[in-house]
Amino acid sequence: MSTLRPVPVLALDHVVKDYVGEAGSFRALHDVSMTVAEGELMAIMGPSGSGKSTLMNIIGCLDSPTEGTYRFEGTDTATLGERALARMRNSGIGFIFQSFNLLPRLSALGNVALPLVYAGLDQRDRDAKAQALMAQVGLGDKPRSRPSQLSGGQQQRVAVARALANDPKLLLADEPTGALDTRTGAEVLGLFKSLNRKQGVTVVIVTHDPEVARATDRVVRIQDGRVFYDGPPTEAALYGHSEVAA
């Protein structure tokens, strides 16, 4: 008896992305195909202008392919209207950014609870869940602190907790250690690895930093809008050596 293969968290099939401006058409992605299985911890790498940010925006349902297909949990995103896409982003994807994007007027607990407001939970339930998430990222004693009262690493931990609020299938992190010092960045990467190893959270990190990618299990390197490498984080893959394509 054959067994059914699990549906990937996300799958891109021959994705092309064109942008049109005053100077004409520019192709940012060329025929990109890749899948990400549940429970993966991976990095998307590439220099500035390589297309990695465009790829991140498509994965995060912030943009759509010009050609090809993008499926999130088996659903072709091209079949969804704006409201359905917004629901998919809010419930399926947890976003983490280099600049943290915390609201300064809210406490740490309030920032973590914010997605739960939009999800319709009452205040008691969302505060309880937000407090549990704060404890999960090691900030259980900081619920009333404002972002300005927290260090950069603590602010990023709050951002991670907020991204986990709706139990997403995917954590999508854009240069999550870019604004942090080396030691604090390593702590945040350790948090991602713990979430992945202990809870099975699927994590995709978009980065240009080889040391960040080294902490993952898989590297997809983008160059000139094409997948140049897809495999383990070897030295050649991390630093973009020419032999990576061999």
Backbone hydrogen bonds in HBPLUS format (Angstrom, degrees):
<---DONOR---> <-ACCEPTOR-->    atom                        ^
c    i                          cat <-CA-CA->   ^        H-A-AA   ^      H-
h    n   atom  resd res      DA  || num        DHA   H-A  angle D-A-AA Bond
n    s   type  num  typ     dist DA aas  dist angle  dist       angle   num
A0009-VAL N   A0036-VAL O   2.91 MM  27  5.82 131.2  2.16 149.5 163.4     1
A0073-GLU N   A0009-VAL O   2.74 MM  64  4.74 156.5  1.80 130.9 138.0     2
A0010-LEU N   A0036-VAL O   3.40 MM  26  5.41 160.1  2.44 141.0 145.1     3
A0036-VAL N   A0010-LEU O   2.95 MM  26  5.41 156.7  2.00 154.7 154.1     4
A0011-ALA N   A0071-ARG O   2.89 MM  60  5.20 148.8  1.99 151.0 155.5     5
A0071-ARG N   A0011-ALA O   2.87 MM  60  5.20 170.4  1.88 157.0 159.9     6
A0012-LEU N   A0034-MET O   2.76 MM  22  5.23 169.6  1.77 164.6 168.1     7
A0034-MET N   A0012-LEU O   2.99 MM  22  5.23 146.7  2.10 129.3 136.9     8
A0013-ASP N   A0069-THR O   2.85 MM  56  5.15 161.8  1.89 157.2 160.6     9
A0069-THR N   A0013-ASP O   3.08 MM  56  5.15 159.7  2.12 138.8 144.7    10
A0015-VAL N   A0032-VAL O   2.84 MM  17  4.82 167.0  1.86 135.5 131.1    11
A0032-VAL N   A0015-VAL O   2.86 MM  17  4.82 165.9  1.88 136.2 134.9    12
A0016-VAL N   A0067-GLU O   2.99 MM  51  4.90 161.8  2.02 127.8 127.7    13
A0066-THR N   A0016-VAL O   2.75 MM  50  5.56 146.5  1.86 149.2 158.5    14
A0067-GLU N   A0016-VAL O   3.13 MM  51  4.90 158.9  2.18 132.3 133.2    15
A0017-LYS N   A0029-LEU O   3.24 MM  12  4.94 158.0  2.29 120.6 122.9    16
A0028-ALA N   A0017-LYS O   2.79 MM  11  5.54 142.3  1.94 157.3 169.9    17
A0029-LEU N   A0017-LYS O   3.35 MM  12  4.94 159.2  2.40 131.0 133.5    18
A0019-TYR N   A0026-PHE O   2.77 MM   7  5.18 159.6  1.81 151.7 158.8    19
A0026-PHE N   A0019-TYR O   2.68 MM   7  5.18 159.1  1.72 158.5 165.6    20
A0021-GLY N   A0024-GLY O   2.91 MM   3  5.20 172.3  1.92 140.3 142.6    21
A0024-GLY N   A0021-GLY O   3.01 MM   3  5.20 158.5  2.06 107.4 114.2    22
A0030-HIS N   A0225-GLY O   2.72 MM 195  5.44 165.0  1.74 146.9 142.4    23
A0040-GLU N   A0037-ALA O   3.31 MM   3  5.88 148.5  2.42 140.3 136.0    24
A0203-VAL N   A0040-GLU O   2.88 MM 163  6.25 162.9  1.91 160.3 164.3    25
A0217-ASP N   A0041-LEU O   2.93 MM 176  5.75 164.1  1.96 149.4 153.7    26
A0042-MET N   A0203-VAL O   2.98 MM 161  6.35 165.9  2.00 160.1 163.0    27
A0205-ILE N   A0042-MET O   2.89 MM 163  6.28 163.3  1.92 150.3 155.5    28
A0043-ALA N   A0218-ARG O   2.85 MM 175  6.29 155.3  1.91 156.6 164.3    29
A0220-VAL N   A0043-ALA O   2.83 MM 177  6.23 161.9  1.87 161.3 167.6    30
A0044-ILE N   A0205-ILE O   2.79 MM 161  6.15 154.6  1.86 149.1 154.6    31
A0207-THR N   A0044-ILE O   2.97 MM 163  6.23 164.4  1.99 159.9 163.9    32
A0045-MET N   A0220-VAL O   2.82 MM 175  6.15 159.0  1.87 149.2 156.3    33
A0222-ILE N   A0045-MET O   2.79 MM 177  6.07 171.3  1.79 156.8 157.1    34
A0050-SER N   A0047-PRO O   3.04 MM   3  5.47 145.6  2.16 142.6 139.2    35
A0225-GLY N   A0050-SER O   2.76 MM 175  5.51 145.5  1.88 148.6 151.4    36
A0055-LEU N   A0051-GLY O   2.95 MM   4  6.19 158.6  1.99 150.9 157.2    37
A0056-MET N   A0052-LYS O   2.89 MM   4  6.11 153.7  1.96 142.5 149.8    38
A0057-ASN N   A0053-SER O   2.95 MM   4  6.20 156.8  2.00 146.7 152.2    39
A0058-ILE N   A0054-THR O   3.08 MM   4  6.38 150.5  2.17 147.3 154.9    40
A0059-ILE N   A0055-LEU O   2.94 MM   4  6.19 166.0  1.96 154.3 158.3    41
A0060-GLY N   A0056-MET O   2.85 MM   4  6.04 153.1  1.92 149.7 157.4    42
A0062-LEU N   A0057-ASN O   2.76 MM   5  4.90 153.6  1.83 164.0 162.7    43
A0063-ASP N   A0057-ASN O   3.15 MM   6  5.38 128.4  2.43 124.3 118.0    44
A0061-CYS N   A0058-ILE O   3.05 MM   3  5.04 162.6  2.08 107.9 111.5    45
A0077-THR N   A0070-TYR O   2.97 MM   7  6.02 167.4  1.98 167.5 169.9    46
A0072-PHE N   A0075-THR O   2.95 MM   3  5.24 150.1  2.04 144.2 142.8    47
A0075-THR N   A0072-PHE O   3.06 MM   3  5.24 166.5  2.07 114.3 116.0    48
A0079-THR N   A0076-ASP O   3.03 MM   3  5.78 164.5  2.05 122.4 127.1    49
A0080-LEU N   A0077-THR O   3.17 MM   3  5.42 166.9  2.19 111.7 115.3    50
A0085-LEU N   A0081-GLY O   2.92 MM   4  6.14 156.8  1.98 154.5 161.8    51
A0086-ALA N   A0082-GLU O   2.89 MM   4  6.08 153.9  1.96 145.8 153.0    52
A0087-ARG N   A0083-ARG O   2.96 MM   4  6.26 154.2  2.03 147.0 153.7    53
A0088-MET N   A0084-ALA O   2.94 MM   4  6.18 153.4  2.01 143.7 151.3    54
A0089-ARG N   A0085-LEU O   2.88 MM   4  6.20 159.2  1.93 151.7 156.8    55
A0090-ASN N   A0086-ALA O   2.92 MM   4  6.10 163.6  1.94 150.1 154.7    56
A0091-SER N   A0087-ARG O   2.93 MM   4  5.98 158.5  1.98 150.7 155.5    57
A0092-GLY N   A0088-MET O   2.76 MM   4  5.26 148.8  1.85 139.8 149.1    58
A0093-ILE N   A0089-ARG O   3.29 MM   4  5.14 153.3  2.36 122.1 127.3    59
A0169-LYS N   A0092-GLY O   2.90 MM  77  5.17 133.5  2.12 116.3 126.6    60
A0170-LEU N   A0092-GLY O   3.15 MM  78  6.43 144.6  2.28 152.0 162.5    61
A0094-GLY N   A0170-LEU O   2.78 MM  76  6.15 167.1  1.80 163.5 168.1    62
A0172-LEU N   A0094-GLY O   2.83 MM  78  6.03 164.0  1.85 158.6 163.7    63
A0096-ILE N   A0172-LEU O   3.00 MM  76  6.23 150.1  2.09 151.5 149.1    64
A0174-ASP N   A0096-ILE O   2.82 MM  78  6.19 163.6  1.84 164.9 165.2    65
A0100-PHE N   A0097-PHE O   3.19 MM   3  5.21 165.0  2.22 108.2 110.7    66
A0101-ASN N   A0099-SER O   2.72 MM   2  5.56 145.1  1.84  99.7  93.1    67
A0106-LEU N   A0103-LEU O   3.15 MM   3  5.67 157.6  2.21 115.5 122.2    68
A0111-ASN N   A0107-SER O   2.91 MM   4  6.22 152.6  1.98 151.5 158.4    69
A0108-ALA N   A0145-SER O   2.72 MM  37  5.67 136.4  1.91 154.7 165.3    70
A0112-VAL N   A0108-ALA O   3.04 MM   4  6.34 161.4  2.08 152.1 156.7    71
A0109-LEU N   A0143-PRO O   2.97 MM  34  4.71 162.4  2.00 142.3 137.7    72
A0113-ALA N   A0109-LEU O   2.91 MM   4  6.07 152.7  1.98 148.0 156.0    73
A0114-LEU N   A0110-GLY O   3.10 MM   4  6.05 122.3  2.45 136.8 149.0    74
A0114-LEU N   A0111-ASN O   3.33 MM   3  5.29 146.7  2.45  96.6 105.8    75
A0116-LEU N   A0113-ALA O   2.84 MM   3  5.27 130.6  2.09 113.0 127.5    76
A0117-VAL N   A0113-ALA O   3.20 MM   4  6.62 132.1  2.44 147.7 160.8    77
A0117-VAL N   A0114-LEU O   3.02 MM   3  5.22 138.1  2.20 104.3 115.9    78
A0119-ALA N   A0115-PRO O   3.03 MM   4  6.27 130.8  2.28 131.1 145.1    79
A0121-LEU N   A0116-LEU O   3.14 MM   5  5.75 155.5  2.20 166.5 164.1    80
A0120-GLY N   A0117-VAL O   3.07 MM   3  5.32 156.4  2.13 104.3 111.8    81
A0126-ARG N   A0122-ASP O   2.95 MM   4  6.17 167.4  1.96 163.2 167.4    82
A0127-ASP N   A0123-GLN O   2.88 MM   4  5.88 159.1  1.92 149.8 155.5    83
A0128-ALA N   A0124-ARG O   3.04 MM   4  6.17 155.9  2.10 143.2 149.9    84
A0129-LYS N   A0125-ASP O   2.98 MM   4  6.18 161.1  2.02 147.9 153.0    85
A0130-ALA N   A0126-ARG O   2.85 MM   4  5.91 161.6  1.88 145.6 151.5    86
A0131-GLN N   A0127-ASP O   2.90 MM   4  6.00 156.1  1.96 144.2 150.5    87
A0132-ALA N   A0128-ALA O   3.07 MM   4  6.28 154.0  2.14 142.8 149.6    88
A0133-LEU N   A0129-LYS O   2.95 MM   4  6.24 151.5  2.03 149.2 157.2    89
A0134-MET N   A0130-ALA O   2.87 MM   4  6.13 152.3  1.94 147.6 155.6    90
A0135-ALA N   A0131-GLN O   3.01 MM   4  6.29 156.2  2.07 146.6 152.3    91
A0136-GLN N   A0132-ALA O   2.97 MM   4  6.18 146.2  2.08 137.8 147.7    92
A0137-VAL N   A0133-LEU O   3.13 MM   4  6.46 142.5  2.28 147.1 154.6    93
A0139-LEU N   A0134-MET O   2.74 MM   5  4.98 160.7  1.77 155.1 148.8    94
A0138-GLY N   A0135-ALA O   3.05 MM   3  4.99 161.2  2.08 105.7 109.6    95
A0142-LYS N   A0139-LEU O   3.01 MM   3  5.37 165.6  2.03 122.4 122.5    96
A0145-SER N   A0142-LYS O   3.25 MM   3  5.43 157.0  2.31 108.9 115.7    97
A0149-GLN N   A0146-ARG O   2.85 MM   3  5.36 154.4  1.92 118.3 126.8    98
A0150-LEU N   A0147-PRO O   3.03 MM   3  5.28 165.8  2.06 114.2 117.7    99
A0155-GLN N   A0151-SER O   2.85 MM   4  6.14 157.6  1.90 154.8 161.4   100
A0156-GLN N   A0152-GLY O   2.98 MM   4  6.25 153.8  2.05 147.0 153.9   101
A0157-ARG N   A0153-GLY O   3.01 MM   4  6.27 145.5  2.13 140.5 150.0   102
A0158-VAL N   A0154-GLN O   2.96 MM   4  6.30 151.4  2.04 148.1 155.7   103
A0159-ALA N   A0155-GLN O   2.96 MM   4  6.29 153.8  2.03 144.9 152.3   104
A0160-VAL N   A0156-GLN O   2.89 MM   4  6.20 146.3  2.00 142.8 151.9   105
A0161-ALA N   A0157-ARG O   2.91 MM   4  6.20 162.0  1.94 150.0 154.5   106
A0162-ARG N   A0158-VAL O   2.86 MM   4  6.15 158.9  1.91 152.4 158.3   107
A0163-ALA N   A0159-ALA O   2.96 MM   4  6.16 152.4  2.04 141.2 148.8   108
A0164-LEU N   A0160-VAL O   3.08 MM   4  6.37 131.7  2.32 142.4 155.0   109
A0164-LEU N   A0161-ALA O   3.11 MM   3  5.14 134.9  2.32  96.2 108.7   110
A0165-ALA N   A0162-ARG O   3.11 MM   3  5.18 160.0  2.15 106.6 112.9   111
A0167-ASP N   A0164-LEU O   3.01 MM   3  5.31 158.1  2.06 124.5 123.3   112
A0171-LEU N   A0202-THR O   2.82 MM  31  6.13 160.5  1.86 160.0 166.8   113
A0204-VAL N   A0171-LEU O   2.89 MM  33  6.24 166.2  1.91 171.9 176.6   114
A0173-ALA N   A0204-VAL O   2.90 MM  31  6.25 165.9  1.92 160.1 164.8   115
A0206-VAL N   A0173-ALA O   2.74 MM  33  6.08 169.9  1.75 172.0 175.7   116
A0175-GLU N   A0206-VAL O   2.77 MM  31  5.74 163.5  1.79 162.4 167.6   117
A0178-GLY N   A0175-GLU O   3.12 MM   3  5.26 165.9  2.14 112.9 117.1   118
A0180-LEU N   A0177-THR O   3.07 MM   3  5.20 165.3  2.09 115.7 117.9   119
A0185-GLY N   A0181-ASP O   2.79 MM   4  5.88 160.2  1.83 159.5 166.2   120
A0186-ALA N   A0182-THR O   2.98 MM   4  6.17 152.3  2.06 145.3 152.2   121
A0187-GLU N   A0183-ARG O   3.10 MM   4  6.44 145.1  2.23 141.2 150.7   122
A0187-GLU N   A0184-THR O   3.09 MM   3  5.01 118.8  2.48  91.9 107.2   123
A0188-VAL N   A0184-THR O   3.01 MM   4  6.38 154.4  2.08 150.9 157.2   124
A0189-LEU N   A0185-GLY O   2.95 MM   4  6.22 158.8  1.99 150.4 156.4   125
A0190-GLY N   A0186-ALA O   2.89 MM   4  6.09 147.3  2.00 139.2 148.7   126
A0191-LEU N   A0187-GLU O   2.99 MM   4  6.33 141.4  2.15 140.0 150.2   127
A0191-LEU N   A0188-VAL O   3.08 MM   3  4.96 120.4  2.45  91.2 106.2   128
A0192-PHE N   A0188-VAL O   3.03 MM   4  6.46 155.9  2.09 149.7 155.2   129
A0193-LYS N   A0189-LEU O   2.94 MM   4  6.22 161.9  1.98 151.0 155.9   130
A0194-SER N   A0190-GLY O   2.89 MM   4  6.09 152.6  1.97 143.8 151.4   131
A0195-LEU N   A0191-LEU O   2.93 MM   4  6.20 163.9  1.96 155.2 158.8   132
A0196-ASN N   A0192-PHE O   2.94 MM   4  6.16 153.4  2.01 147.9 155.7   133
A0197-ARG N   A0193-LYS O   2.80 MM   4  5.94 169.4  1.81 154.4 157.2   134
A0198-LYS N   A0194-SER O   2.84 MM   4  5.62 164.6  1.87 149.0 154.3   135
A0199-GLN N   A0195-LEU O   3.10 MM   4  5.27 142.8  2.24 119.0 129.5   136
A0201-VAL N   A0195-LEU O   3.27 MM   6  5.75 168.9  2.28 131.2 127.9   137
A0200-GLY N   A0196-ASN O   3.00 MM   4  4.63 129.2  2.26 114.6 122.4   138
A0212-VAL N   A0209-ASP O   3.15 MM   3  5.42 130.1  2.41 104.9 117.2   139
A0213-ALA N   A0209-ASP O   3.18 MM   4  6.53 166.6  2.20 156.7 159.8   140
A0214-ARG N   A0210-PRO O   2.85 MM   4  5.97 140.7  2.01 142.5 153.6   141
A0215-ALA N   A0212-VAL O   3.13 MM   3  5.60 146.3  2.25 109.2 117.9   142
A0216-THR N   A0213-ALA O   3.04 MM   3  5.44 164.8  2.06 114.7 119.4   143
A0219-VAL N   A0231-GLY O   2.65 MM  12  5.50 168.8  1.67 171.1 172.9   144
A0231-GLY N   A0219-VAL O   3.02 MM  12  5.50 158.7  2.07 147.9 152.5   145
A0221-ARG N   A0229-TYR O   2.87 MM   8  5.06 155.3  1.93 136.1 144.5   146
A0228-PHE N   A0221-ARG O   2.75 MM   7  5.46 157.2  1.80 160.5 167.5   147
A0223-GLN N   A0226-ARG O   2.94 MM   3  5.43 161.3  1.98 153.7 159.0   148
A0226-ARG N   A0223-GLN O   3.03 MM   3  5.43 160.6  2.07 114.4 120.6   149
A0234-THR N   A0232-PRO O   2.84 MM   2  5.79 133.6  2.06 111.5  96.9   150
A0238-LEU N   A0234-THR O   2.89 MM   4  6.14 160.9  1.92 155.9 161.4   151
A0239-TYR N   A0235-GLU O   3.03 MM   4  6.14 154.0  2.10 151.1 156.7   152
A0240-GLY N   A0236-ALA O   2.89 MM   4  5.65 111.3  2.37 137.1 150.2   153
A0241-HIS N   A0236-ALA O   3.03 MM   5  4.87 143.6  2.17 134.5 141.4   154
A0244-VAL N   A0241-HIS O   3.04 MM   3  5.71 166.0  2.06 120.4 124.9   155
A0246-ALA N   A0243-GLU O   3.05 MM   3  5.20 155.8  2.11 106.7 114.4   156
